[in-house]
Each structure stands twice: as structure tokens, then as C-alpha cells.
């Protein structure tokens, strides 16, 4: 079934500028959305989603009240929610395999909504900017196209992407919004930033850095974050990067060197140090089992052995 805008099928488009020209209400909504101040989210109720990850849950979740992700430049943040069940998914998409990833997101929400007859699927897209390589534009069009191919009716509600998420600062294009949160109780989507990106931030970043594919990180029935098992080559010649300048790291390891948040280089170095400290990923997953993390009474995440 088609991707719908105001209950009408989205027509074929060749650019995001054309999209906003045909559907001016999306442009107006995007202006309102990006004008909101960044929200402060209590880490004790947060589930953070890193690049090339997704998570889904329902309003009955006692462990998670907000799902969030940030540090998106050319990447896009995707929220899909069923208005009847309240089941909601958040994904951080970087274009690695969009056409196979979108069906995973749809399935994660529909599987949590199978007993609900009322309601509809609503889509919120945020991210990208007018980068010189037009990486954002390509990802915007691919995500829209992939959702158009799904069997379910999906209603596009928020579309703050590429053109509408762009600002020029000192002659340089940058995203207006780098991160969003979604309240899993109400479904409200809002701009946000997240200083805490755990659990297992370095491990999860290492998985993506070494080519890991989109993966679901959360079991909402058990309230468990699941990481891995991961694999990477123990012979990676990556120590070289630790001796390079920040500008060199930005130039070669970012899709948008001039638009990255200030902590990008430190994040890359931390990930590389983690990989060097753990050249054999198998040692992190005894018996080939994933690492599991559970919310404690204090509100943080601790590693546990599932029963």
C-alpha cells in the first residue's frame, strides 16, 4: 500500500524540494518542529539508540519512557508508531541498507500491535541537511521510497529532512536538528540531545564502525538491551588514526566533516581504542552469547545474565 500524506498517496518525487513544494503543510510543520528548544531527557527513563540500531516498545513498558538518538548529520532518524496500540519504533539510519532496513522497522511495530484493530501507522522523519555530496538527499528519497513499498498504509506526519533541516552558519550548511526523542507513553516526537549514550556505548559503536548491519537492540517484553554477539577482524590497521589530526579524522571518517558535533573526533578515537583493546570480539561474548543490560532501581543500566 502507498505512503500517505493527508490520506492521499504520495506522488513520485525526484527531490525533497519537490516534496515540500507539493505538500506545503509538511514544510510548515517542519518549521514549527525545528523551532522547538532541545528537550532535557532524564537518563533514568531513556533508551538510547545508536547509529544503525533500532528499538521498539509499547506504552506499558515500565523500564523506558523515552527513546532517543542524536549525532545525526547526513543520517536520518525514523519514528514509526501505531496510534491504536501505541507501539513505537525509533531507528538511526545511515543509508547502509535502507531497503532491507525499513521492513524491519515496520515489522517491529506491527508485531507489537497484532491484537489491536483500531489505529494506523504514522511516520516521523528527521535528519539530513544540504550537504555538498547530496548524501542526505539520497537517503531521504530512499527512505521515502522504501516506505512506499510496504504492504501497510503508512501516514507521513513529520518530515523535517534535508532542505527543511538545513541552516547556514558562517557559510557552512549544517543540520538544525541533530537528535530527537519520542515519548513512548504519548507518542510525542521532539528535538533533543543526549549526553549519555549507554549502555555499552563503545561496544555498540565498535559494531557499527566495523560494518555491523542494522540491528534491534531491545526486548520490550523483558526490558533488556541486547548487544551482539559481534565480530570484527583482529588485524585491523586502525591505530594509525590515533596519531592523526582532528581535521584528518574528520576529512576521511565523516560523511559531513564541516557539520559534525564537537565530540565527533573524540568519539571516533574512543571507539578505535576500544577495538585495539579488544582485537578479538569473541572474548566479549563468552559462549557466543549476547551481552544483556537491565534497568536498575537507580535508573541506570547494568549487565545481567538472563535467566
C-alpha positions as CSV (number, residue, x, y, z in Angstrom):
1,X,0.0,0.0,0.0
2,X,1.2,3.6,-0.5
3,X,2.8,6.1,1.8
4,X,0.1,8.5,2.5
5,X,0.1,12.3,3.1
6,X,-3.2,13.7,4.4
7,X,-4.8,10.4,3.3
8,X,-3.6,10.8,-0.3
9,X,-0.9,8.6,-1.9
10,X,2.5,10.2,-2.1
11,X,3.2,11.0,-5.7
12,X,6.5,10.2,-7.4
13,X,9.1,12.9,-6.5
14,X,12.7,13.5,-7.6
15,X,13.8,15.7,-4.8
16,X,12.9,16.8,-1.3
17,X,12.4,20.4,-2.6
18,X,9.7,18.9,-4.9
19,X,8.1,17.1,-1.9
20,X,7.8,20.3,0.1
21,X,6.5,22.2,-2.9
22,X,3.7,19.7,-3.4
23,X,2.9,19.3,0.2
24,X,3.4,22.8,1.8
25,X,1.8,21.7,5.1
26,X,4.8,19.4,5.6
27,X,7.1,22.4,5.2
28,X,5.1,24.4,7.8
29,X,5.1,21.5,10.2
30,X,8.9,21.1,9.8
31,X,9.4,24.8,10.5
32,X,7.4,24.5,13.8
33,X,9.2,21.3,14.7
34,X,12.7,22.6,14.2
35,X,11.9,25.8,16.2
36,X,11.3,23.9,19.4
37,X,14.1,24.0,22.1
38,X,16.1,20.9,22.7
39,X,14.5,18.9,25.5
40,X,16.4,17.6,28.5
41,X,15.7,13.9,29.0
42,X,16.2,12.1,32.3
43,X,18.7,9.3,31.6
44,X,16.9,7.2,34.1
45,X,13.9,6.8,31.7
46,X,15.9,6.8,28.4
47,X,16.7,4.1,25.9
48,X,19.4,5.5,23.6
49,X,19.6,4.2,20.0
50,X,22.9,4.5,18.3
51,X,23.7,4.6,14.6
52,X,22.5,1.6,12.6
53,X,20.3,0.5,15.5
54,X,16.6,0.4,16.2
55,X,14.3,-0.3,19.2
56,X,10.6,-0.8,19.7
57,X,8.4,-0.8,22.7
58,X,4.9,0.0,24.0
59,X,3.4,2.4,26.5
60,X,3.2,-0.4,29.1
61,X,7.0,-0.5,29.3
62,X,8.0,0.1,32.9
63,X,11.7,0.5,32.0
64,X,11.6,3.0,29.2
65,X,9.6,6.3,28.9
66,X,11.7,7.9,26.1
67,X,13.6,6.5,23.2
68,X,16.2,8.9,21.7
69,X,19.1,9.2,19.3
70,X,21.3,12.1,18.2
71,X,24.6,12.9,16.4
72,X,22.8,12.6,13.1
73,X,24.2,14.7,10.3
74,X,23.5,13.1,6.9
75,X,21.9,10.2,8.9
76,X,18.1,10.2,9.3
77,X,16.1,9.4,12.5
78,X,12.9,7.4,11.9
79,X,10.0,7.1,14.2
80,X,7.1,4.8,13.3
81,X,4.1,4.5,15.7
82,X,0.8,2.7,15.7
83,X,-1.8,5.0,17.1
84,X,-4.0,2.2,18.4
85,X,-1.6,0.1,20.3
86,X,0.9,2.9,21.0
87,X,3.7,0.7,19.9
88,X,6.6,2.8,18.6
89,X,10.0,2.2,17.0
90,X,12.9,4.6,16.7
91,X,15.8,3.9,14.2
92,X,19.0,5.7,13.3
93,X,19.5,5.1,9.6
94,X,22.7,5.9,7.7
95,X,21.9,4.5,4.3
96,X,23.9,1.3,4.7
97,X,21.0,-0.9,3.5
98,X,17.8,1.2,3.6
99,X,15.6,-1.1,1.5
100,X,16.1,-4.1,3.8
101,X,16.0,-2.0,7.0
102,X,12.6,-0.3,6.6
103,X,10.7,-3.6,6.6
104,X,12.4,-4.5,9.9
105,X,11.1,-1.3,11.4
106,X,7.5,-1.9,10.2
107,X,7.6,-5.4,11.5
108,X,8.8,-4.3,14.9
109,X,5.7,-2.1,15.3
110,X,3.1,-4.3,13.7
111,X,4.2,-7.3,15.8
112,X,3.6,-5.3,18.9
113,X,0.2,-4.2,17.6
114,X,-1.2,-7.5,16.3
115,X,-4.1,-7.6,18.8
116,X,-5.2,-4.0,18.1
117,X,-7.8,-3.4,15.4
118,X,-8.1,0.3,15.7
119,X,-5.5,2.9,14.7
120,X,-3.0,3.5,12.0
121,X,0.8,3.6,11.3
122,X,2.3,7.1,11.5
123,X,5.8,8.1,10.3
124,X,8.1,10.8,11.5
125,X,11.3,11.6,9.7
126,X,14.0,14.0,10.9
127,X,17.6,14.5,9.7
128,X,20.0,15.3,6.9
129,X,20.8,18.7,5.5
130,X,22.0,20.3,2.2
131,X,25.4,18.6,2.2
132,X,27.8,19.1,-0.8
133,X,27.8,15.4,-1.7
134,X,24.0,15.2,-1.5
135,X,24.2,12.2,0.7
136,X,21.3,13.5,2.8
137,X,19.1,13.9,-0.3
138,X,19.8,10.4,-1.5
139,X,18.9,8.9,1.9
140,X,15.7,11.0,2.2
141,X,14.5,9.7,-1.2
142,X,15.5,6.1,-0.4
143,X,13.7,6.1,3.0
144,X,10.5,7.6,1.4
145,X,10.7,5.1,-1.4
146,X,11.2,2.2,0.9
147,X,8.2,3.1,3.0
148,X,6.1,3.4,-0.2
149,X,6.9,-0.2,-1.0
150,X,5.5,-1.6,2.3
151,X,2.2,-3.5,2.4
152,X,0.7,-1.4,5.2
153,X,-0.8,2.0,4.9
154,X,1.7,4.4,6.5
155,X,0.9,8.1,7.1
156,X,3.7,10.6,6.9
157,X,3.2,13.1,9.7
158,X,6.6,14.8,10.3
159,X,9.1,15.4,7.6
160,X,11.9,17.6,8.8
161,X,14.6,16.3,6.4
162,X,17.4,17.7,4.2
163,X,16.1,21.0,2.9
164,X,13.9,21.7,5.9
165,X,16.6,20.6,8.4
166,X,19.3,22.9,7.0
167,X,20.9,26.1,8.3
168,X,23.9,28.1,7.1
169,X,26.4,29.1,9.7
170,X,29.4,31.2,8.6
171,X,28.9,30.0,5.1
172,X,28.6,26.3,6.0
173,X,25.5,24.2,5.8
174,X,24.6,22.2,8.9
175,X,21.6,20.4,10.3
176,X,19.2,22.4,12.5
177,X,18.3,19.2,14.5
178,X,20.9,16.5,15.3
179,X,18.8,14.4,17.6
180,X,15.2,13.6,18.6
181,X,13.3,11.8,21.4
182,X,10.0,10.1,21.3
183,X,7.8,9.7,24.4
184,X,6.7,6.1,24.3
185,X,3.7,6.9,26.5
186,X,2.2,9.7,24.4
187,X,3.9,9.3,21.0
188,X,5.2,12.9,21.0
189,X,8.3,13.4,19.0
190,X,10.6,16.3,19.9
191,X,14.2,17.7,19.3
192,X,16.7,16.5,22.0
193,X,20.3,15.8,22.7
194,X,21.7,13.1,24.9
195,X,25.0,13.3,26.8
196,X,24.6,9.7,28.0
197,X,24.6,7.1,25.2
198,X,24.8,3.8,27.0
199,X,24.7,1.1,27.9
200,X,27.9,-0.4,26.3
201,X,28.5,2.8,24.2
202,X,31.9,1.8,23.0
203,X,31.0,-1.8,22.2
204,X,27.9,-0.7,20.2
205,X,29.9,2.0,18.4
206,X,32.6,-0.6,17.6
207,X,30.0,-2.8,16.0
208,X,28.9,-0.1,13.7
209,X,32.4,1.2,13.0
210,X,33.4,-2.3,11.8
211,X,30.5,-2.7,9.4
212,X,27.7,-4.1,11.5
213,X,24.3,-4.1,9.9
214,X,21.0,-2.5,11.3
215,X,20.1,-4.4,14.5
216,X,17.3,-4.4,17.1
217,X,18.8,-3.7,20.5
218,X,15.8,-4.0,22.9
219,X,13.4,-6.7,24.1
220,X,10.5,-4.8,25.4
221,X,8.8,-7.8,27.0
222,X,11.9,-8.5,29.2
223,X,13.1,-4.9,29.5
224,X,16.6,-6.0,28.2
225,X,19.0,-4.2,26.0
226,X,20.8,-6.8,23.9
227,X,24.2,-6.2,22.3
228,X,25.9,-8.6,19.9
229,X,27.4,-11.0,19.5
230,X,29.7,-9.1,17.2
231,X,32.6,-10.0,15.0
232,X,35.5,-8.0,13.6
233,X,38.9,-8.6,12.3
234,X,41.7,-8.7,14.9
235,X,44.2,-7.4,12.2
236,X,42.6,-4.1,11.6
237,X,45.3,-1.4,11.0
238,X,43.4,1.3,12.8
239,X,45.9,2.5,15.4
240,X,47.2,4.8,12.6
241,X,44.2,7.1,13.2
242,X,45.1,7.9,16.8
243,X,48.1,9.8,15.6
244,X,46.2,11.9,13.0
245,X,45.0,15.4,13.4
246,X,41.3,16.1,14.1
247,X,41.0,17.6,10.6
248,X,42.3,14.4,9.0
249,X,39.9,12.3,11.0
250,X,37.0,14.5,10.1
251,X,38.0,14.5,6.4
252,X,38.3,10.7,6.0
253,X,35.9,9.3,8.6
254,X,32.9,11.5,8.3
255,X,30.3,11.9,5.6
256,X,30.0,15.6,6.6
257,X,33.2,16.9,8.1
258,X,32.1,20.5,8.5
259,X,28.8,19.6,10.2
260,X,29.8,17.1,12.8
261,X,29.1,17.8,16.5
262,X,32.2,18.9,18.6
263,X,32.6,15.5,20.2
264,X,32.8,13.5,16.9
265,X,36.6,13.1,16.8
266,X,36.8,12.1,20.5
267,X,34.0,9.5,19.9
268,X,35.9,8.0,16.9
269,X,39.1,7.8,19.0
270,X,37.3,6.2,21.9
271,X,35.9,3.6,19.5
272,X,39.3,2.9,18.0
273,X,40.9,2.5,21.4
274,X,38.1,0.0,22.4
275,X,38.8,-2.0,19.2
276,X,42.5,-2.1,19.9
277,X,41.9,-3.2,23.5
278,X,39.6,-6.0,22.2
279,X,41.2,-7.3,19.0
280,X,39.2,-10.5,19.2
281,X,35.5,-9.7,19.6
282,X,34.7,-13.3,20.7
283,X,36.2,-12.7,24.1
284,X,33.4,-10.2,24.8
285,X,30.8,-12.8,24.2
286,X,31.5,-15.9,26.2
287,X,29.9,-18.9,24.6
288,X,28.8,-16.8,21.7
289,X,26.0,-15.2,23.8
290,X,25.0,-11.6,23.6
291,X,25.6,-9.1,26.4
292,X,22.4,-8.1,28.2
293,X,21.6,-5.0,30.2
294,X,18.7,-4.3,32.5
295,X,17.5,-1.1,34.2
296,X,18.3,-1.0,37.9
297,X,16.2,0.6,40.6
298,X,18.6,3.6,40.4
299,X,17.7,4.1,36.8
300,X,21.0,3.1,35.2
301,X,21.7,0.0,33.1
302,X,23.7,-2.9,34.4
303,X,24.9,-6.0,32.7
304,X,23.0,-9.1,33.7
305,X,22.9,-12.8,32.9
306,X,19.4,-13.7,31.6
307,X,17.6,-16.5,33.4
